[in-house]
Amino acid sequence: MATEYLKKAPRTPASGEDDTRRIVSEMLSEIQKGGEERAREYGVRLDGYSGDILVSRETVEAAARRVPQRLKDDLEFAHGKVAEFARRQRDSLREFEIELSPGVWAGQRLIPIETTGCYVPGGRYAHVASAIMGITTARVAGVTNVIACSAPHQDSGIHPAILYAMDLCGADHILALGGVQGIAALAFGLFTGKRADILVGPGNRFVAEAKRMLFGSVGIDLFAGPTEILIIADQAADPSIVAQDLVGQAEHGLDSPAWLVTTSRRLAEQVMERIDGLIDELPEVQSRAAEAAWRDYGEVILCDTDGEAVGISDQYAPEHLEVQTANLDWYLSRLRNYGSLFLGEETTVAFGDKCSGTNHILPTRGAGHYTGGLSVHKFIKVVTTQRMTREAGREVAAVTARISRLEGMEGHARTADIRLRKYFPGESFVLEGRA
């Protein structure tokens, strides 16, 4: 068996990382020192916006009046789907307490995070769906404070539809700041006095790097990079649909990988024949982005077998994985590494990205090997509890003392010893462990 690259990407998502890290590091340091004033200066310089950072209720209401009713209906449809799916995810978790042995009780509690910072991209496109994905899911999880931010468009402020979506989904505070300065404001508690415990939401490479650098002092949804799509297709697939789905994701940006893995040479050739024409038919901005993404990051990989296709896909661990084959259930049972899976030509990445219910904040750059995407679970701390009777401590304390001394941790051992002496005076216990 062998794989053949009919098109190999000359670049990787890691290209240009050093410059990004340097720029983001400098910005975060300056904003941490300079606070709100420095964040505001970056907003003026990078976004051309000099208005109020904390968006007022009056501004939100004025924006709502500018949003057409059909768009409001669409946003409410998407919000309802995402909220319902999130509620089902939440209901899959439960608190419990069990008696592990007589007198030894252990339990699990679910505690929502206190404050969440939701980033909503607002640069090249008005990403209203990202507001729904982050804010709605946090609200369903029970987060107390939800703070959202998005890049303003010069002095016109945040796009009205984004503001409407943020408010619809339940944001408590909205900041007119984008990019690194927006992420810094959420993390440092600028303009609201509430520091985010976790940062969520997609963004460009600078936003992703800012979240990566801040991880530890705050939580993040996941390590993310440019959006990705991988399609597994066989001879039964429609080459026009496969090509359109690849181009549809490539329009995201200059560095958005689009990969086709197929067991059919004929399909591969038909898809490649269609790509350039589909890119040319896009509006100018989207066409330029898709052209560069396909040229620099697009790949077409020909496999001998279905098993080989699964192996390639699991190696890449794509953010979005479409399967357009005759044997969908076979692939479903074997694929392991991906952010979100779309089975059959009847569904597509755009459906999940916009309104069908699953979350579109997903792992990229191989992170699908160890994590899934954003869900209510990211906003809920699963913590444990313990209680015990004195009689149960007879065995537990003795075992603890012996293991602790075996490890050389005498202080630990003595916390067990003191309880045995108090609860069982006059009794003898073996408290030394041997290697």
Summary of the structure (lengths in Angstrom):
residues: 435
radius of gyration: 26.0
end to end distance: 50.3
largest distance: 88.6
contacts: 1497
relative contact order: 0.14
helix: 49%
strand: 17%
